[in-house]
Amino acid sequence: MVSTESMATKNGVSDAGVFSIVERSPGVFFLVGDLTFETANSVLERTSGLLGATSGAKGMIRLDLSGIKHADSAGLALMLEWRKQSSAVKRVVLFLNVPQQLQAIARVAGVDAIIHQST
């Protein structure tokens, strides 16, 4: 089981942006917290290499985003980066329960098909 948590800081003061990721079963991760400009760098550091280190069924990684409380365009950028990282290690990442907020941002950015791709 993999678990990681981060607390973003701004001007040396911690914000409410707590993020955690827990591997519920091989290749299935549950994400909780914020995917925002305030947390993006820390979240990326915490998840870097994670997609290649897990053993999901048939090379598939499932990221359940139902625990994401706040997200902005930096959260969308993280999703695109995770897709890129998974592709580099010959894995497929599937995003489950993408919050409406992130879906709307992806639609405006013209990448909604990419975050909903299943192959």
TARADA-V7641 format. One record per pair of residues at least 24 apart in sequence whose ideal C-beta (glycine too) atoms are under 7 Angstrom apart, sorted by the first residue. I is the first residue (numbers start at 1). J is the second residue. Records with the same first field share a line. If there is no record, write none. Layout:
I = J + J
//
This chain:
2 = 50
4 = 46
6 = 39 + 42 + 43 + 46
8 = 38 + 39 + 42
10 = 38
19 = 43
21 = 47
23 = 54
26 = 54 + 55 + 56 + 57
27 = 54 + 55 + 56 + 57 + 60 + 61 + 62
28 = 62
29 = 62 + 63 + 64
30 = 64 + 67
31 = 63 + 64 + 65 + 67 + 68
32 = 67
33 = 68 + 69
34 = 69 + 70
35 = 68 + 71 + 74 + 75 + 78
36 = 70 + 71 + 72 + 74 + 75
37 = 72 + 74
40 = 74 + 77 + 78
43 = 78
44 = 78 + 81
47 = 82
51 = 82 + 85 + 86 + 89 + 91 + 93
52 = 89 + 91
56 = 91
59 = 90 + 91 + 92
60 = 92 + 94
61 = 86 + 91 + 92 + 93
62 = 94 + 96
63 = 93 + 95 + 96
64 = 96 + 97
65 = 95 + 96 + 97 + 98 + 99
66 = 97
68 = 99
71 = 99 + 101 + 102
73 = 105
75 = 102
76 = 102 + 105 + 106 + 109
79 = 115
80 = 111 + 114
83 = 114
92 = 119
94 = 118
//
